[in-house]
Amino acid sequence: MSAADQAAAPARPGLHGPCLAVALAVMLGGTLYPPLFAGADGHADHRFAMALFWAMSAGFVRGVGFVPRPRWARALFSPAAVLIALGLAAALKLG
């Protein structure tokens, strides 16, 4: 890990409410209504589920205040990644 990676990560980021709210919504939605993850044919839509689970994972990681030190992990679990994953899930579900 380089000094730039360590310097770029905030020391105490705190909770991130919007990310945590998205993660909780995806978790509760999938728990209460599992057919959400099914396609029109009734089978599991794995691409859609992957996108939603990425949004949920990134939302939980950033939402509880954890910011990874490596740049690639910060990008993968950032608030922007939550939006990208939700957009991908919406595009897969609607398209």
DSSP file (Angstrom, degrees, kcal/mol; ACC not computed):
  #  RESIDUE AA STRUCTURE BP1 BP2  ACC     N-H-->O    O-->H-N    N-H-->O    O-->H-N    TCO  KAPPA ALPHA  PHI   PSI    X-CA   Y-CA   Z-CA
    1    1 A M              0   0    0      0, 0.0     2,-0.1     0, 0.0    68,-0.0   0.000 360.0 360.0 360.0 131.2    0.0    0.0    0.0
    2    2 A S     >  -     0   0    0      1,-0.1     4,-1.7     4,-0.0     5,-0.1  -0.380 360.0-112.7 -86.4 165.6    1.5    3.3   -1.0
    3    3 A A  H  > S+     0   0    0      1,-0.2     4,-2.4     2,-0.2     5,-0.2   0.827 117.3  59.2 -64.9 -31.5    1.5    6.5    1.0
    4    4 A A  H  > S+     0   0    0      2,-0.2     4,-1.9     1,-0.2    -1,-0.2   0.891 103.6  51.0 -65.6 -38.7   -0.9    8.1   -1.5
    5    5 A D  H  > S+     0   0    0      1,-0.2     4,-1.0     2,-0.2    -1,-0.2   0.918 113.3  44.8 -63.5 -42.9   -3.5    5.4   -0.8
    6    6 A Q  H  < S+     0   0    0     -4,-1.7     3,-0.3     1,-0.2    -2,-0.2   0.880 113.6  49.6 -69.0 -37.8   -3.2    5.9    3.0
    7    7 A A  H  < S+     0   0    0     -4,-2.4    -1,-0.2     1,-0.2    -2,-0.2   0.824 107.1  55.1 -71.2 -31.0   -3.3    9.7    2.7
    8    8 A A  H  < S+     0   0    0     -4,-1.9    -1,-0.2    -5,-0.2    -2,-0.2   0.751  89.0  87.3 -77.4 -23.0   -6.4    9.7    0.4
    9    9 A A  S  < S-     0   0    0     -4,-1.0    60,-0.1    -3,-0.3    62,-0.0  -0.632  85.7-117.9 -80.0 128.9   -8.6    7.7    2.8
   10   10 A P        -     0   0    0      0, 0.0    57,-0.2     0, 0.0    -2,-0.1  -0.335  14.8-134.9 -63.8 147.1  -10.4    9.9    5.4
   11   11 A A  S    S+     0   0    0      1,-0.3    56,-0.1    -4,-0.1    -2,-0.0   0.926  93.1   9.1 -70.7 -46.0   -9.5    9.1    9.0
   12   12 A R        +     0   0    0      1,-0.1    -1,-0.3    54,-0.0    54,-0.1  -0.720  67.3 168.3-138.2  84.4  -13.0    9.1   10.4
   13   13 A P        -     0   0    0      0, 0.0    -1,-0.1     0, 0.0    53,-0.1   0.824  28.4-159.0 -72.3 -31.2  -15.7    9.2    7.7
   14   14 A G        -     0   0    0     51,-0.4    51,-0.1    50,-0.1     2,-0.0  -0.134  39.5 -27.7  78.6 179.5  -18.7    8.4    9.9
   15   15 A L        -     0   0    0     49,-0.1     2,-0.5    50,-0.1    49,-0.2  -0.320  48.9-150.3 -67.4 149.2  -22.0    7.0    8.8
   16   16 A H     >  -     0   0    0     47,-1.7     4,-2.2    46,-0.2     3,-0.3  -0.886  10.1-165.3-122.3  97.1  -23.3    7.7    5.3
   17   17 A G  H  > S+     0   0    0     -2,-0.5     4,-2.6     1,-0.2     5,-0.2   0.852  81.0  51.0 -54.4 -48.7  -27.1    7.7    5.5
   18   18 A P  H  > S+     0   0    0      0, 0.0     4,-2.1     0, 0.0    -1,-0.2   0.910 112.9  46.5 -61.0 -41.3  -28.1    7.5    1.8
   19   19 A C  H  > S+     0   0    0     -3,-0.3     4,-2.3     1,-0.2    -2,-0.2   0.919 113.8  48.3 -65.3 -42.7  -25.8    4.5    1.2
   20   20 A L  H  X S+     0   0    0     -4,-2.2     4,-2.4     1,-0.2    -1,-0.2   0.879 110.0  52.8 -65.4 -37.4  -27.0    2.7    4.3
   21   21 A A  H  X S+     0   0    0     -4,-2.6     4,-2.3    -5,-0.2    -1,-0.2   0.903 109.5  48.6 -64.8 -41.5  -30.7    3.4    3.3
   22   22 A V  H  X S+     0   0    0     -4,-2.1     4,-2.6     2,-0.2     5,-0.2   0.935 111.9  49.6 -62.8 -46.0  -30.1    1.9   -0.1
   23   23 A A  H  X S+     0   0    0     -4,-2.3     4,-2.4     1,-0.2    -2,-0.2   0.921 113.1  45.9 -60.5 -44.9  -28.5   -1.2    1.4
   24   24 A L  H  X S+     0   0    0     -4,-2.4     4,-2.9     2,-0.2     5,-0.3   0.885 111.9  52.1 -66.3 -38.1  -31.3   -1.7    3.9
   25   25 A A  H  X S+     0   0    0     -4,-2.3     4,-2.8     2,-0.2    -2,-0.2   0.920 111.9  45.4 -64.8 -43.8  -34.0   -1.1    1.2
   26   26 A V  H  X S+     0   0    0     -4,-2.6     4,-2.5     2,-0.2     5,-0.2   0.922 114.6  49.0 -64.8 -43.3  -32.4   -3.8   -1.1
   27   27 A M  H  X S+     0   0    0     -4,-2.4     4,-1.8    -5,-0.2    -2,-0.2   0.945 116.4  40.9 -61.8 -49.3  -32.0   -6.2    1.8
   28   28 A L  H  X S+     0   0    0     -4,-2.9     4,-2.9     2,-0.2     5,-0.3   0.896 114.3  52.9 -68.1 -39.5  -35.6   -5.8    3.0
   29   29 A G  H  X S+     0   0    0     -4,-2.8     4,-2.0    -5,-0.3     7,-0.2   0.921 112.4  44.1 -61.5 -44.4  -37.0   -5.8   -0.5
   30   30 A G  H  < S+     0   0    0     -4,-2.5    -1,-0.2    -5,-0.2    -2,-0.2   0.821 116.0  48.3 -69.7 -30.7  -35.3   -9.0   -1.4
   31   31 A T  H  < S+     0   0    0     -4,-1.8    -2,-0.2    -5,-0.2    -1,-0.2   0.912 118.7  37.3 -74.7 -43.7  -36.2  -10.6    1.9
   32   32 A L  H  < S+     0   0    0     -4,-2.9    -2,-0.2     1,-0.2    -3,-0.2   0.755 131.0  27.4 -82.0 -24.9  -39.9   -9.6    1.8
   33   33 A Y    ><  +     0   0    0     -4,-2.0     3,-2.0    -5,-0.3    -1,-0.2  -0.602  63.1 172.0-138.9  75.7  -40.4  -10.1   -1.9
   34   34 A P  G >  S+     0   0    0      0, 0.0     3,-2.1     0, 0.0     4,-0.1   0.778  72.3  73.7 -59.0 -29.4  -38.0  -12.7   -3.4
   35   35 A P  G >  S+     0   0    0      0, 0.0     3,-1.9     0, 0.0     7,-0.1   0.663  75.8  84.1 -60.8 -10.0  -39.7  -12.8   -6.8
   36   36 A L  G <  S+     0   0    0     -3,-2.0    -6,-0.1     1,-0.3    -7,-0.0   0.842  88.0  52.2 -54.8 -33.4  -38.0   -9.4   -7.3
   37   37 A F  G <  S+     0   0    0     -3,-2.1     8,-3.1    -4,-0.2     2,-0.3   0.364  93.6  95.3 -88.6   5.4  -35.0  -11.3   -8.4
   38   38 A A  B <   -A   44   0A   0     -3,-1.9     6,-0.2     6,-0.3     5,-0.1  -0.701  68.3-132.5 -97.4 149.4  -36.8  -13.4  -11.0
   39   39 A G    >   -     0   0    0      4,-3.2     3,-1.5    -2,-0.3    -1,-0.1  -0.162  41.1 -84.5 -83.9-174.4  -37.1  -12.6  -14.6
   40   40 A A  T 3  S+     0   0    0      1,-0.3    -1,-0.1     2,-0.1    -2,-0.0   0.785 129.1  57.1 -64.5 -27.3  -40.3  -12.6  -16.7
   41   41 A D  T 3  S-     0   0    0      2,-0.1    -1,-0.3     1,-0.0     3,-0.1   0.488 117.9-111.0 -83.7  -2.3  -39.9  -16.3  -17.3
   42   42 A G  S <  S+     0   0    0     -3,-1.5     2,-0.2     1,-0.3    -2,-0.1   0.348  80.9 117.2  91.2  -6.5  -39.9  -17.0  -13.5
   43   43 A H  S    S-     0   0    0      1,-0.1    -4,-3.2    -5,-0.1    -1,-0.3  -0.545  78.4 -80.7 -91.2 161.1  -36.3  -18.1  -13.3
   44   44 A A  B     -A   38   0A   0     -6,-0.2     2,-1.0    -2,-0.2    -6,-0.3  -0.356  33.7-142.0 -61.8 133.2  -33.6  -16.2  -11.4
   45   45 A D     >  -     0   0    0     -8,-3.1     4,-2.5     1,-0.2     5,-0.2  -0.816  21.5-177.5 -96.8  94.2  -32.2  -13.2  -13.1
   46   46 A H  H  > S+     0   0    0     -2,-1.0     4,-2.5     1,-0.2    -1,-0.2   0.835  76.9  52.6 -68.9 -34.7  -28.6  -13.5  -12.1
   47   47 A R  H  > S+     0   0    0      2,-0.2     4,-2.1     1,-0.2    -1,-0.2   0.931 112.6  45.4 -66.6 -43.6  -27.3  -10.3  -13.8
   48   48 A F  H  > S+     0   0    0      2,-0.2     4,-2.5     1,-0.2    -2,-0.2   0.922 113.9  49.3 -63.4 -44.7  -30.0   -8.2  -12.1
   49   49 A A  H  X S+     0   0    0     -4,-2.5     4,-2.9   -12,-0.2     5,-0.2   0.900 109.3  52.8 -62.5 -40.5  -29.3   -9.9   -8.7
   50   50 A M  H  X S+     0   0    0     -4,-2.5     4,-2.0     2,-0.2    -1,-0.2   0.920 110.2  47.6 -61.3 -43.6  -25.6   -9.3   -9.1
   51   51 A A  H  X S+     0   0    0     -4,-2.1     4,-2.2     2,-0.2    -2,-0.2   0.919 114.4  46.0 -64.7 -43.3  -26.1   -5.6   -9.7
   52   52 A L  H  X S+     0   0    0     -4,-2.5     4,-2.6     1,-0.2    -2,-0.2   0.898 112.4  50.2 -66.9 -39.1  -28.5   -5.2   -6.8
   53   53 A F  H  X S+     0   0    0     -4,-2.9     4,-2.7     2,-0.2    -1,-0.2   0.838 108.7  52.8 -69.5 -30.9  -26.2   -7.2   -4.5
   54   54 A W  H  X S+     0   0    0     -4,-2.0     4,-2.9    -5,-0.2     5,-0.3   0.933 110.7  47.4 -64.9 -45.4  -23.3   -5.0   -5.5
   55   55 A A  H  X S+     0   0    0     -4,-2.2     4,-2.3     1,-0.2    -2,-0.2   0.910 114.1  47.6 -61.1 -41.5  -25.4   -1.9   -4.6
   56   56 A M  H  X S+     0   0    0     -4,-2.6     4,-2.4     2,-0.2    -2,-0.2   0.927 113.6  46.8 -66.2 -44.4  -26.3   -3.5   -1.3
   57   57 A S  H  X S+     0   0    0     -4,-2.7     4,-2.7     2,-0.2    -2,-0.2   0.940 114.9  45.5 -63.4 -47.6  -22.7   -4.5   -0.5
   58   58 A A  H  X S+     0   0    0     -4,-2.9     4,-2.4     1,-0.2     5,-0.4   0.887 112.3  53.3 -63.7 -37.6  -21.3   -1.1   -1.4
   59   59 A G  H  X S+     0   0    0     -4,-2.3     4,-2.2    -5,-0.3    -2,-0.2   0.903 111.7  44.1 -64.1 -41.7  -24.1    0.6    0.5
   60   60 A F  H  X S+     0   0    0     -4,-2.4     4,-1.8     2,-0.2     6,-0.3   0.925 113.6  50.3 -68.6 -43.6  -23.4   -1.4    3.7
   61   61 A V  H  <>S+     0   0    0     -4,-2.7     5,-1.6    -5,-0.2    -2,-0.2   0.960 123.6  29.4 -60.6 -52.1  -19.6   -1.0    3.4
   62   62 A R  H ><5S+     0   0    0     -4,-2.4     3,-1.3    -5,-0.2    -1,-0.2   0.843 114.9  63.3 -76.9 -33.0  -19.8    2.8    3.0
   63   63 A G  H 3<5S+     0   0    0     -4,-2.2   -47,-1.7    -5,-0.4   -43,-0.2   0.836 101.6  49.3 -62.8 -34.6  -23.0    3.3    4.9
   64   64 A V  T 3<5S-     0   0    0     -4,-1.8    -1,-0.3   -49,-0.2    -2,-0.2   0.485 125.3-100.0 -85.4  -1.2  -21.5    2.1    8.2
   65   65 A G  T < 5S+     0   0    0     -3,-1.3     2,-0.5     1,-0.3   -51,-0.4   0.518  74.8 140.0 102.1   5.8  -18.5    4.4    7.8
   66   66 A F      < -     0   0    0     -5,-1.6    -1,-0.3    -6,-0.3    -2,-0.1  -0.720  25.3-177.1 -86.6 128.9  -15.9    2.0    6.4
   67   67 A V        -     0   0    0     -2,-0.5     7,-0.1   -57,-0.2    11,-0.1  -0.961  23.5-133.6-123.4 110.9  -13.7    3.5    3.7
   68   68 A P        -     0   0    0      0, 0.0     6,-0.1     0, 0.0     9,-0.0  -0.207   6.9-135.6 -61.9 154.0  -11.1    1.0    2.3
   69   69 A R  S    S+     0   0    0    -60,-0.1   -61,-0.1     4,-0.1   -60,-0.1   0.909  80.0  81.8 -80.1 -43.9   -7.6    2.1    1.9
   70   70 A P  S  > S-     0   0    0      0, 0.0     4,-2.3     0, 0.0     3,-0.2  -0.384  79.9-131.9 -65.1 140.6   -6.8    0.7   -1.6
   71   71 A R  H  > S+     0   0    0      1,-0.2     4,-2.5     2,-0.2     5,-0.2   0.896 104.8  55.0 -59.3 -42.1   -8.1    2.9   -4.4
   72   72 A W  H  > S+     0   0    0      1,-0.2     4,-2.0     2,-0.2    -1,-0.2   0.886 110.7  45.8 -62.3 -37.3   -9.7    0.0   -6.2
   73   73 A A  H  > S+     0   0    0     -3,-0.2     4,-1.9     2,-0.2    -1,-0.2   0.869 110.0  53.5 -73.5 -36.4  -11.7   -1.0   -3.1
   74   74 A R  H  < S+     0   0    0     -4,-2.3    -2,-0.2     1,-0.2    -1,-0.2   0.901 111.9  46.5 -61.8 -39.3  -12.7    2.6   -2.4
   75   75 A A  H >< S+     0   0    0     -4,-2.5     3,-1.0     1,-0.2    -2,-0.2   0.907 112.0  49.9 -68.3 -41.2  -14.0    2.8   -6.0
   76   76 A L  H 3< S+     0   0    0     -4,-2.0    -1,-0.2     1,-0.2    -2,-0.2   0.799 121.1  34.2 -68.2 -29.8  -15.8   -0.5   -5.8
   77   77 A F  T 3< S+     0   0    0     -4,-1.9    -1,-0.2    -5,-0.1    -2,-0.2  -0.056  93.0 120.1-117.0  31.0  -17.5    0.4   -2.5
   78   78 A S  S <> S-     0   0    0     -3,-1.0     4,-1.6     1,-0.1     3,-0.1  -0.435  77.7-107.9 -90.5 165.9  -18.1    4.2   -3.0
   79   79 A P  H  > S+     0   0    0      0, 0.0     4,-1.8     0, 0.0     5,-0.1   0.863 122.7  55.9 -59.3 -34.8  -21.4    6.1   -3.0
   80   80 A A  H  > S+     0   0    0      1,-0.2     4,-2.6     2,-0.2     5,-0.2   0.879 103.2  54.5 -64.6 -36.3  -20.9    6.5   -6.8
   81   81 A A  H  > S+     0   0    0      2,-0.2     4,-2.8     1,-0.2    -1,-0.2   0.862 104.0  55.3 -64.9 -35.3  -20.6    2.7   -7.1
   82   82 A V  H  X S+     0   0    0     -4,-1.6     4,-2.3     2,-0.2    -1,-0.2   0.940 110.9  44.4 -61.3 -46.4  -24.0    2.4   -5.3
   83   83 A L  H  X S+     0   0    0     -4,-1.8     4,-2.6     2,-0.2    -2,-0.2   0.904 113.5  50.0 -65.5 -41.5  -25.6    4.7   -7.9
   84   84 A I  H  X S+     0   0    0     -4,-2.6     4,-2.6     2,-0.2    -2,-0.2   0.928 112.0  47.7 -62.6 -44.8  -23.9    2.9  -10.8
   85   85 A A  H  X S+     0   0    0     -4,-2.8     4,-2.5     2,-0.2    -2,-0.2   0.893 112.4  48.9 -65.1 -39.9  -25.0   -0.5   -9.5
   86   86 A L  H  X S+     0   0    0     -4,-2.3     4,-2.5    -5,-0.2    -1,-0.2   0.904 111.8  49.6 -65.3 -40.3  -28.6    0.7   -9.0
   87   87 A G  H  X S+     0   0    0     -4,-2.6     4,-2.5     2,-0.2    -2,-0.2   0.908 111.1  49.0 -63.4 -41.8  -28.6    2.2  -12.5
   88   88 A L  H  X S+     0   0    0     -4,-2.6     4,-2.4     2,-0.2    -2,-0.2   0.915 111.4  49.8 -62.9 -43.4  -27.3   -1.1  -13.9
   89   89 A A  H  X S+     0   0    0     -4,-2.5     4,-2.4     2,-0.2    -2,-0.2   0.914 111.7  48.4 -62.3 -42.8  -30.0   -3.0  -12.0
   90   90 A A  H  X S+     0   0    0     -4,-2.5     4,-2.7     2,-0.2     5,-0.3   0.915 111.6  49.7 -63.8 -42.4  -32.7   -0.7  -13.3
   91   91 A A  H  X S+     0   0    0     -4,-2.5     4,-1.9     1,-0.2    -2,-0.2   0.898 112.9  47.0 -63.6 -40.0  -31.4   -1.0  -16.9
   92   92 A L  H  < S+     0   0    0     -4,-2.4    -2,-0.2     2,-0.2    -1,-0.2   0.881 115.4  45.2 -69.3 -37.5  -31.4   -4.8  -16.6
   93   93 A K  H  < S+     0   0    0     -4,-2.4    -2,-0.2    -5,-0.2    -1,-0.2   0.892 122.2  35.6 -73.6 -39.4  -34.8   -5.0  -15.1
   94   94 A L  H  <        0   0    0     -4,-2.7    -2,-0.2    -5,-0.2    -1,-0.2   0.717 360.0 360.0 -87.2 -21.5  -36.5   -2.5  -17.5
   95   95 A G     <        0   0    0     -4,-1.9    -1,-0.2    -5,-0.3    -2,-0.2   0.446 360.0 360.0 -96.1 360.0  -34.5   -3.4  -20.6
